[in-house]
Amino acid sequence: MRKFVLAAAVAGAALSLAACSEGTTDTAAEATDSAMADAETNMDAATDAAAEVATDAAATATDAAAAATDAVEAAS
């Protein structure tokens, strides 16, 4: 009788650990998916910001080139 009770207790403990492990795996997978989605969102925002800065820099360079051309023509 003791061996049967001990075997039942061991089996119950093993099932409990297996269920806990599965829940942990599911939670880890959800956390990974969420982190990936956040990284993609942040990358999109960074790309948009970099494109805006590049556009502004190009406009500033164009304006400076026009001003330099005007200054050279005025000095001639």
URGIBEL-V676904 format. One record per helix or strand. SS is the DSSP state (H for helix, E for strand). FROM is the first residue (numbers start at 1). TO is the last residue. Records with the same first field share a line. If there is no record, write none. Layout:
SS->FROM-TO  FROM-TO
This chain:
H->2-75
